[in-house]
Amino acid sequence: MLRHVRQPFLLVILLVGLFSLAVGVASAQTRTPFKAKGGTWSLTGSMNVARASHTATLLPDGNVLVAGGTSTSFTGGIPGMLKMLKVHPEAALGSAELYDPSTATWSLTGSMHYRRAGHTATLLPNGKVLVAGGYTNTAELYNPKNSKWTRTGSMQVPRDVATATLLPNGNVLVAGGYDVETQSYLNSAEIYTPSTGKWSPAASMNFARAIATATLLPNGLVLVAGGADSNGVAQASTELYDPAKNTWTVGPSMNIARDSHTATLLPNGQVLVAGGSNPGGDTDTAELYDPAKNQWTLTNPMHTSRSGHTATLLNNGQVLVAGGYDTATTELYDPGKGQWFITGSMSTQRLNFTATLLSDGKVLAAGGEDGNLSPLASAELYTPPGHNPPPTKWQLTGSMNDAREEHTAVLLPNGNVLVAGGNGSSGGPLASAELYDPSTGTWSRTGSMNDARYCHTMTLLQNGDVLVAGGSDLSSTLATAELYDPSSGKWSPTGSMNVPRCRFTATLLNNGEVLVTGGINNNGIQSSSELYNPSTGTWSLTASMNSPRYFHQATLLPGGDVLVAGGSNNGQTLATAEVYDPSKGTWSLTGSMHSPRIGHTMLLLPNGQVLVAGGDDSTGHFLASAELYDPGSGAWSLTGSMHTSRANHVMVLLSNGQVLVSGGQNTSQFSALASAELYNPATGKWKTTDNMYSTRVYHTATLLNNGQVLVAGGRDTNFSTLSSAELYTP
């Protein structure tokens, strides 16, 4: 239902995490005993403006953007609030401000072009924030780089308390809500395309709904659940949107009708829905949606009935639920146990506030309305139980001049690190390159490549030059190659490959030539291989691999042969491996790995064996397993498994002979890990080490001459491309 007279509307802010398809089950339906947890709340700096029903967005630089809302008290629930704004639009706020976690302070930033409350805010892949609706059909973009707002295309209809979901292709789905002009609930939906700045109609939902939740599932579908129907009554219905087909399908109904609830995607791929309001009043019930079974199951109820609350997925996989109507209490949901644990209270009652997971794992609660329905300027921080202080083995170092992911990095003979290309913060490939100086911890620009590219390779040649080859410029796959001269800081074209390639391998052979293998281009996945001769600057085809493959790995063996393993071939993830003999120019099959792998890592250990770890298997599951290849026998043997499943991570052989693995992802969509762990070849076991400061995937890791490891760039779990870098000291 809409809420009783004292209850104002709830702005549902969906912070969508993207996780693996592993299925967990939690179906207990009785209240758990009270068990206190050690999380704590502490006040932080207050906002410059008291506000409720605003939005909060974590920006790529770690700051939090808060925008709009209302600083005026009102009664009458959603209709009362909307009628007030229609008559008194000045009651909505156009101001915005930034929270800096490093200083615990707020500062005003550029104001929006329109006053808004009940709007949506979505962080786009290009780092900008899309704000839409709020008793209006207008939309605008916030650019963190210049703190300015710019108008963008308007929606088809005004929308308030709608849902907004970032789709895997970077577009934004806005669905349902309330039309202030016609005083009606909406079943329509529309799509925002960032590249054009325009909205286009999407298929309409089967049911009109407002104050619903929308959750992007690991399979790419969007689950919309509950909300107030066209009569203003809470509903139990759900439906699924398929972006590929632009269709809505009626889903199974929840066990409890609810609006003003929360929905959280759990690490196991299920969706936790908690609390909300229905004709019976506020509810303490919670239930789980299992996408694999397409069904809802009740789980243990919360300790407190709630609506107008927030739900935040913590880095440890638990869910923090906070506040709501007439309560300051908070509690944690443990998906593994299916139980709720009380974890202290906020300093004041809050509803219609925002909760934002910060980069350091804490949660920022800001604004909202107190028990007297008065808007708040105060903010506070939640520190999870067992929260680790800033890591001791990692330290931040200078940031790159350009944010980049899927770039390349190589250690130069003078001890500096060259980074080149990759995708930038705007989503396009970069031609720029820069140098990291370990003695000063700073980055400086060097000459730019002739071609912008990502998913390319970079190889330090025996003469000290650096060869970059292939990749993609978005419009096409490249065959071009170029050389970097460290003495002049300039790039010069060299011979082009015979085959354009992206996501291939490049290996420096003992004779100074470079072997490239496989990859993908506009004609499909490749099995071809070719050799680059530095003395002539030309490429020549050599024998093709037995299997086409891309996203595979290659390693130079002690005898000079090259081992290639895993990868993908036309949708099939491979476990096969093969060896290239440079003296004969031939490939021969060798033993297959125990698991098919794509997005794995592979390196040569000091004992002559090859370690392979992680990756994504043929079923879409992320792997923690690792195995060893023995060049003498051509056989693979399992070794200890990592503590965390991961793919698209980095692996570095440390000076002490151990192996450092860091970052990557363990879910099927855009996510990233901050965790790191060490492999000891002597024991065959892994142990965790300190987490990085930032979650990262598609980053680089380079062993420096001083024994430290430089990790740079990548994409974080908020889909933001990073310029930051950090150092690991063994």
Secondary structure by P-SEA (a helix, b strand, c coil): ccccccccccccccbbbbbccbbbbbbbccccccccccbbbbbccccccccccbbbbbccccbbbbcbbbcccccccaaaaaaaaaacccccccccccccccccbbbbccccccccccbbbbbccccbbbbbbccccccccccccccbbbbccccccccccbbbbbccccbbbbcbbbbccccccccccccccccccbbbbccccccccccbbbbbccccbbbbccccccccbbbcccccccccccbbbbcccccccccccccccccccbbbbcbbbcccccccbbbbbbcccccccccccccccccccccccccccbbbbbbcccccccccccccccbbbbccccccccccbbbbbccccbbbbcccccccccccccccccccccccccccccccccccccccccbbbbbccccbbbbbbccccccccccccccccccccbbbbccccccccccbbbbbccccbbbbbbbbcccccccccccccccccbbbbccccccccccbbbbbccccbbbbcbbbcccccccccccccccccbbbbccccccccccbbbbbccccbbbbbbbbcccbbbcccccccccccccccccccccccccbbbbbccccbbbbbbccccccccccccccccccccbbbbccccccccccbbbbbccccbbbbcbbbccccbbbbcccccccccccbbbbccccccccccbbbbbccccbbbbbbccccccccccccccccc
